[in-house]
Amino acid sequence: MKNKKYTQLNTRRSSRKKKSKIILWLLVPLMVIILVATVYFAKLYATAQKAVDLSYHTLEREKKIEINPLNETTSILLMGIDDNKSRDIGSARADSLIYLTIDPNEHTVNMVSIPRDTYTTIIYEEQLYEKDKINSAYSKGEEQATIESVENLLNVPIHYYVTFNFDAFLEIIDALGGIEVDVPITFSEQNAEGMMDQIYLEKGLQTLNGEEALALARTRKIDNDVKRGERQQLLIQAITKKALKVGSIAKYSDAITAVGENMRTDIRFKDMLGIAQTGLDGKYEFESYVFDWTDFELNGASMVEVYPDSLDFISHRLRVSLGLDATDERDEPDYTFQTNSLSNYYSN
């Protein structure tokens, strides 16, 4: 079995970090914030508030840290659930996990995708469970267990969470009239109902509908979880770009309604507005991280091990963004991280 190594930063940036200017909201379930921040029609505002109120779901979190998103760095865990109304799996797992921090003062966003097969300790209500894939935490205790497990894995606090399902992804893109994406490879994939090889996409720049974009976001058979996370970030940026171009109130309203019906979050509407306001006076710099990792088999199942030094490096960067760690040589502009590839589970 071969080790799989990838650069810590976005693969399109080769060996050095490169920051690209983008607006604050790159995230599908927070589409409503883009709309609130850029459109001020009273009808749309009321629709957005209703959608957020509908999706609000608080958790019993004794260790939750209260922050002011207007002037403090905010962390959010995004959970994409492998379920929708037609599939109705019930005990769904988290198909996509993205952790990000937003600094309203420095105008920076740090983001990392967590491979769903990452082997780690599952924690629920502060009780340790046996180790398993990180995406299994959701089936054990939904958002509560996933938040606690990710906080333990990354050694960072999670201020807010957002959970969304397939329907949110499909309906938002369709409501916007599709998104333009440079598809990186030709492939076929199952549709939203799980029917195999129903979606076929060729490599190249094209407009994707919801089903096609979902296929691009979900597919793993053409490469692996890390590349899959990069494709999801590509789609997030495409959705953001299209959302800012859409001029129809009806399209905005449809997109917001799709969010409210297919999202669950503990971010209140006033806090969303506060976060959105921080992006009105300038663009944000976006820093994307990718773990170095290897895979191994355990009891016949394929697991992902994030190399310990890679985990430590990215955790440090996230903690620095949150003001929890002091900067050191790893934060110098010319620093390039390279893993030592030491594994706790894999052996040649």
N, C-alpha and C positions, 0 to 999 in steps of 0.2 A: 504493500500500500504506500503510495507516494505522499509525502508532505505537501501541503498546499500553502504557499507563502504569497502574501500580497502586501504591497506597500501600505503603510499606515494611512496615508492621505489618499485622496481621490486619485484613482489610477491614471486619470488623464493629466495629472500634474507631474508625472515621472518622479524623480528623486527629490525634488524640492517642493515645498508648499507653495500654493498659489491661491490667493484669495480672489474670489469673484464677487462683484457687487450685485446684490439682489435685494429685493424688498423683504420685510420681516417675515411675512407669512408664506411659508412654503408647504404647509401641511394640509392634507386633505380634510381631516375632521375639523380643522379650524378655519375652513373656508368662510364661515360666517363672519370672522374677524376681518378678513380682507374686504368683505362687502360693507361692513359697518364703517371701516376706516376710510373707504374710498367713495362711498355713496351716501348722501345725506337726505334722501327722500323719506318723509315721515312714514309713508306706508311700508317701505322696505325696512325701516328701523323697527317698526312694530312687529313685522314678520320675523325679523332676526331675534328680537327679544323673546317672542313666543316660542321660537324654535329652541333657543338655549334653555328657557325655563322647562320645556318639555323634556329635554335631555339631561337635566341636572340630577345627579345621583351622588349623595355624599357617602363617605365611608367612616367607620369608627377607627380612626387612626390616632392613637395616643401620642405618637412621636412626630406627628405632622408639624412642620415648621410654618408659621404664618409669615408671609412676606408682603411687601407692597410692590406690585409689578411695575409701578410708575418709576421707581427709583432704585429697585433692588433686582439683582439677577434672579430670573425665574427658571425653574427646571420643570419639564413636562415629560411624562412617559406616554408615548402613543402605542396603542395596542390594536392591531388589525386582527379581527377574529374570523376564522375560517368557517363562516356560517352565514346564512341569509334566510329569508322567509321561505323560499322554495326548498332549500336543503334541509333546514330545521334539524340540525344535528343535535342540538341540546347541549351536550357536554363538550362544547367547542374548545379548541386550543388556540393560543395566540399565534397566528400565522406570521405576524410581523410585529417586531418590537423596535421602536426607535426612541432613544433618549436624547433630549436636547436641552441646552441652556440658552437663555436670551438675556443679554446684558443691555439694558436701556441707556446706560451712560456711555459705554464704549461703542455701542451699536454693532455688536457681534453676536452671532449665533453659532454655537458649537453643537454638532450632531454626530451620533454614532448609531449604526444599526447593529443589533445583537442577533447573531445567527440563531434561528429557532431551535436547532439541535444542540446548542451549547450545554455541555455537561456541567451541572452546578448543584449546589444545595438548594432545595426547595424549602421555603419558610412560609408558614401560615399562622397568623395570630401569635407571632413570636415563638412558635414551636418549630424545631428543626425536623424536617422529613428526610428520608433517604435521598441521595443524589439522583437526579434525573435530567432529562432535557428541559431547558428553561421554559419552553412553550407548554409543558405539562402543568405548570403552576396555575394557569387559568382554569384548567379542569378541576383542580383541587380546591381552589378558593377564589376564583374569578379575579377581579381587580386587586382585592386585598392581598392575596397570595402572590400575585405577579409583582406588585409594587414592592412587597417586602423582600422577595427573592432578587429582584433587580437591584434594589438598594444594597443588599448584601454582596452581590456579585461585583458591582462597580464601586462600592464604598462611597456612595453619594446619596444625598437626600432627594426625594421626589416631592415637589411642592404641589403639583397638579397631575391628573391623568386624563386621558381622552381615549375612549374605546369606540371603534367603529367597525361595521361589518361590510360584507361585500356589496350589499344594496346601496350603501352610502357612496361607495366608489363608483358604481355603475351609474346611479341616478345623477350624481353631481356632473360627471363628464357628459352624459347625454343631455342634461339640462343646459349645459354650456354650448351644446352643438358640436361636441368632439374637441380633441386636442391634437396639436401638431407635434409629432415625435419623430426623431431620427432613429428608427428601429435598428439596433446594432447587429442583428443576425436573423436569418430566415429560420422559422420554426413553426410547429403546430402544437396546440395545447387544448386542454379540455375547456368547456364553457362553464358558466357560473353554476349550472346544475350538476356538474361533474361528468358530463358526457365527453368521452375522450376524442381528441383530434377533431373537434368541431370548429376551432379557430385556427386559421392559417395566416401568417404574416410573413411578408418578404422584407429583406433588409432594405433600409432606405428611409428617407423623409416622407411622411404621410400623415393624414389625419385619421386618428383612431376614435372609434366610438367606445362606449363604456365597456362592453364585452371584450373588445380587442385590447384595450388598455389594461383590463384586469388580467388577461392572459399573459401579457408582457410582465406585469407585476408579480404574478404567481409562479411562472415557470422556473423550474430548477433543473430539469433534465438536460438542458443545453450546457450547463456549467455547474454552479454551486450556489450556496447560500450567500456568500460574500458578494458575488457578482449580481445576484438577485437583489440584494440590498441597494446596490448602486443603481440598478434599473428603477427601483422604487423611488429613489431620490430624483432621478431624471424625470419621472412622471410627475412628481410633486411640483417640480419647477415648471413643467409644461402646463399644469393645471393653473398654477398661479399666474403665469403669463397670459393665458386665455381669459381668466377671470377678470383681469384688469382691462381687457379689451372689450368685453361684453357690455353693450350699451342698453340692452333691453331690460326693463324692470321685471317683465314676466320671467325672463331667464334667471335673473338674480333670485326672484322669489321662489322659483322651482328648485334652484340649487340649495337655498337656505332651508326649505321645507325638507328636502332629501337629507340634509345634515341632521335636522332635529329628530326625524323619525328613525334614524339609523345610528345614532351616536349616544354615548353615555359619558358624562364628565362631571367633575366636581368644581369646574371653573364657573363662577357666577357671571352673569351678563356684565355687571359693572366692572369686574376684573378683566374680562375680555376687552372691554372698551379701554381700560387703563393700559393694557398691553398694546393695543392697537394704536393708541395715541403716541406711544414712544416711537412708532415708525413713521409718523407724519412729517417729521422735520429732517428726515434724511434716510438714505438706504443703509441696509445692514451688510456687514461682511460675513460671509458664510464659510465656516471651517468644518469640513466633513472628515471623519475618521473611519478607518476600516481596520478591524483586528487582524493580526497575524495568527494563524491557527493551523492545526492539523486534525485529522480525523482518526478514529480508532473504533473497534468493535467491542461491544459489551453485551454479553448474553444474546448474541445474534443481531443486535441492533447497532446501527451506525450512529456514533456520537461525534460531536465537535469539541475539541479542546482548544480554548483560547490560550496561547502561550502566556505563562505567568508574567514575563517581562513586558509583553504587549499590553496585557490587562493593566499592569501597574502604570505604564506610560500614559495610556489613554485616561485611566482613572485620575492620574495626576493632572492632566490637562483640563479635565472637567472640573476637578476640585479647585484648580487655580481660577477658572472662570467664575466659580461660585464664591471665591474669596476664602476658601477653606485651607488651601495650601499656599505656601510662599513660592515664588518663582525661583528656578535654579537654572543650571546649564541646559536642561532639556527644553527650556523656553526661549533660548536664544534664537534670533532670526535665521542663523545659518545651521541650526541643529537638524540633523536627519536621523530618525530612529531606525535601528536595524535590529531585528530580533536575534537572540542567541539560539533559538529553536529548541530550547530545553523543554522537555515534556514530562509531565507526571504520569501519563498513561500510555503514550505511544512508545514502541520500541521497534527497532529495525529487525 
